[in-house]
Amino acid sequence: MSEVIRGLVNGGGSEHDVYVTGGTGCLVVIRSTINDSYGYRRRSPAQYLRRLQDYNTVFPGIQTRLIGVAQNTRGNGVIWTAQPFVEGRAFKDERSLQEALEKRGWERLGSDTIYRHRETGVVFHDAHSDNVLHRGNEIYPIDVIVTDTGVSRAE
């Protein structure tokens, strides 16, 4: 069998357990929510799924797909997702990440990890050197939280 679960990559996060699986040239990152958190504290599964939708709208090339829902031992939902594995490198520090984002039209807002795109109005949080990778001239925000897609929508 060519598919093999390569193992838990980061079990210490506050939001997900993360696994890498797949065959040569086709790796996928599988995530499962943990600690009944769904991201921010006291968020619902519906809010978590909305975050995924917003992320996919802003970053369609590295979409996170819903692959299933399970139940943990406490009877709460566990959301499983998949995202293409990005063969990139972490930025060496937060300053180099900020410079790279600024070159691409992003401005840092009040917090070190919040950025807004000047042209589109997209805003994302949690942009630190572990969550945004680079390869060549491309950047890959693999684990950021989109809080404004830059498009108004009726609620």
Sequence and secondary structure as in RCSB ss.txt:
>XXXX:A:sequence
MSEVIRGLVNGGGSEHDVYVTGGTGCLVVIRSTINDSYGYRRRSPAQYLRRLQDYNTVFPGIQTRLIGVAQNTRG
NGVIWTAQPFVEGRAFKDERSLQEALEKRGWERLGSDTIYRHRETGVVFHDAHSDNVLHRGNEIYPIDVIVTDTG
VSRAE
>XXXX:A:secstr
    EEEES TT SSEEEEEEEETTEEEEEEEE TT SSSTT  HHHHHHHHHHHHHH GGG  EEEEEEE TTS
 EEEEEEEE    EE SSHHHHHHHHHHTTEEE SSTT EEETTT  EEE   TTTEEEETTEEEE S EEEE S
S    
